[in-house]
Amino acid sequence: MGSLDGKTAIVTGASRGIGKGCALELGAAGATVYVTGRTLKEGSGPLAGSLETTIAEIEALGGRGVAVICDHADDGQVEALFERVSRESGELDVLVNNAFRIPPRVDPKIPFWETPLTDWDAMIDVGTRSSYVGTHRAARMMVPRGRGLIVNISSAGAIRFFHHLVYGVGKAALDRITKEAARPLAEHGIAIVSLWPNIVRTERVLNLPGFDLAGAESLRFTGRAVVALAEDPEVTRHSGRAVTSRGIADAYGFRDVDGSLPDDSPWQPIG
């Protein structure tokens, strides 16, 4: 028996990276996890990962996953996702807004005025806006039931430079969505938090030459933070806040898959 048996979750952008780690941990805890992404089958590109691979790994952990091809820049596809979950499961307990689009060739050493204006559309549309759309749709399912958890995967990029000027703008806006949505959602027993991982050993990070991975998190560490929040009957005490994965680990007493506690020193949550 898992702690989340009978619960239903959606994790967006879960074919690889942090989203995949969240989907694996939610599935291992017993939830039925709808995983979204644009890549159904494993390809040959530099960034491995697919919905089929994520589902297979969830099942290997004893969980149940449902693959849903979804481009989160398309509101119609997102609407169809939530309608499917409502039709098949009748409820939604956890939403993890993780989908994010990093444009090709993003280099923090290149000044913003030398980058394409379309970088704004990529990171704001699939990132900040898609998280708002997901939250909007999830609230419609959660409010009538008087409970639920929404987790926005954010970053300390909200308060210091990381990747690109637009990346920081998007993450700061995402944290603001979390803060402002918390008040009306609290009236219905729904919690919403921004979750900041530290450096994570994602497929993208592992392909960066010379990147210091000392103290980095596995894909599943943030997922364990999501599960800890989902298990907590008093999770609304965190609502509206930005919290780190390591901070949640310290509060709830879990560790990474290898038994370690990843470094938290560079990332401090908003007060």
N, C-alpha and C positions, 0 to 999 in steps of 0.2 A: 504494500500500500504506500502510495506517495502522498506527500503533504498537500499536493494540489490536485489529487484525484477528483475527477468530475468538473474541473475548471476548464475554461476555454481561453486561449490567448492568441493574439495576433502579434507577429514580429515582422516588421517591414525591413526590406533589404537584408534578408537572412540567407542569401546564397553563399556568403563568405563573411569574414571579419567579425566585428563585435555582434552584429545581428545574428550570425550563425551561433556564436557562443551563447547568446541569450536563449535562442530557440532550443539548443541542446539541453541547457539546464532546466528550462521550463518543462520540456518533455520528460527529462529524467525524474522530475518531481511529480509527474503524473498528469500534467495538463495536456489537453489536446491543443496542438500548436499549429496555427495556420501561418505558413512561412511564405513571404512574398519576395519576388525578384524578377529580373528580366531574363535570367539564364536558367533554362530548364535542365540541360544536359551538360556534362563536363566537356570543356573544350580544350584547346591546346595553347591558349594564350598564357602570358606571364602570370596572370592572377588566376590561380586555380579556384574552383568553387562553382557549385550549381545547386539548384533547388533539389534535384534528385540526390545529390551527395548529402546535403543537410538532412533530408528525410531519412535516408539510409542510416545515418549516424544517430538520429533521434531513436529510430527503431532498435538499433543495437544497444541503446541505453534502456530499452524497455518502454519507451514512450510511443506516442502516436503523433505523427506530423502530417499535414496536408499542404501540398505544394500549390501555390496560386501564382501564375504568371501575372505580374502587375507592374505597369509603368506608373510610378507615383506622380509623374507630371501630368497625367491624364485623369481628371476628376471622374470621368465616367467609369474608368477601370477601378478606381478606388471605391466608388459607390457600389459597383458590382461585387467587390470583395466583401464589404460589410453586409450586403444583402445575402450573399452566400452564407456567411457565418451565421446570420440571423436565421436563415432558412434551415441550415443543417444542425446548428447547435442550440439555437433559441436564446442564447445569452452570450455575453462577453465579459470576462472577469479582468483580463489584463491586456493592455495595448502597449507595445514597445515601439515608439516612433524612432526608427534607426536609419531609414533610407536616406542616403546622402549621395550627391553626385559631385565628385572632384573632377574638374576638367583635366584633359590631358596636358602634360608638360607644365603643371603648376610647379613653380620654383620660388621658394621664399626669398631668394636672392634677387629676383627680378622685380623692379618697382611696379606698382600697380598700373601706372600710366603706359607701361610697355606691354601690358597684357590685354587680351581681347575683352571688349565690353560684354561679350556673351558669358564671360566667367560669372558675372552677376546672376544672370538667368539660371545658369547651371546650379550654383550653390544655394541660391535663395529659393528657386522653384522646387527643387528636389533637396529638401533639407528643412528650411524654415517653413515655407508655405505648405509643403506636404505634411509636416508635423501638425500644423494648424488644422488642415483638412482632416487628418486622421483623428485628432482630438475632437473636432466638431462632430464627426460621424460616431465616434465611440461614445460621446456623451449622450447621444440620442438613444443608444442601446442601454447604457448604464443607469441613467437617471431614473427610469421607471422602476428599476430593481433596487435602487437605493444603496448601491455599493459598486466598487470597481477601483482599478489602479491604472493610471496612465504614466508611463515612464518616457521622458524625452532624453534621448542620448545626446548629451551636449559636450562641452569641453571647456577647459580653462582658457581656450581661445576667446571666450567671452570677455575676458579681462586683460589678456596680454596677446601680443602678436604671435600667430602661428599659421603657417601655410601662405596666407593671402589676406589682404585687407578685407575682402568680402567674406571670407571664412569667419573672421571675428565678428563682423556685423551680423551675420546670420546666427551665430551661436548666442550673441548677446540678445538678439531679438527672441530666440527660442527660450532663453531663460526668463525673459519678460513675459512671454506667453504663459509659461509655467506659473509665474507669480500672480498674474492677473486672472488666470483661469481658476486658481485654487479657491478663491473666495466663493464664487457661485457654485462650484462643484462641491464644496464642503457642506453646503446646505442639503446635499443629497447623498452624503456619506462616501463621496468619491475623492480619492487622493490623486494628486498629480505632482511629480517631482522631475527635476532635471538631474541626470546622473552623469558625472564626469569621470570617465576612466582616466588612468594615467597612460603612459606609453604602453601600447598593446602589441603583441607579436602577431599582427595581422599579415595576410598575404602581401599586402602592399608594403608594409614596413620591412618585412623580411627581404624584399627585393631592393631596398635602398642600400647602396654601398656605404660602408663605414658607419652605420647607424648604431649608437650605443644602446644596447638592450639590457644593460645591468638594471635589475630591479623592475623589469617590464612585466606586464600581466599577460597571462594566457588569454585566449579568446573567451574562455568560459568564466573568468573571474567576475566580469561585469554581469554575466548571467546569474551567477550565484548571488550577487547583490540584488538583482531583480526578484529572484525567488525569495530571498529573505524578506524583502518588502511585501511581496504578495502573501507571505505566510502570516504577517503581523496583523492581528485584528485591530491594532491601534495605529495603523500606518498613516492615518490622516495627520498625525502629529508632525510628519515630515512634509506635509503638503505645501506647495509653493516655494520650496527651497531648492537650491542647488547643492547636491551632496556628492562626495567622491565615492568611488567603488571601495577604496581602502577604508574610508570613514565608516561606510556601512559594514564592512568586514569587522572593524574594531567594535562596532556597536552590537553586532549580532553573533560574533564569534566564529566565523567561517574563514577558511583559507583557500588558496589557489589549489589547482589540481595536483601540484607537486608538493603540497604542504607548506609552501612559502607564503609570506605576506609581502606583496609587491610594494615598492617605494611609493610614498605619497608626498614627499617633500616639495616637489615643484608645484603641486596643484592645491590651492587652498580654496574652499568653497566660499561663495558669497555669504556675508554675515547674516 
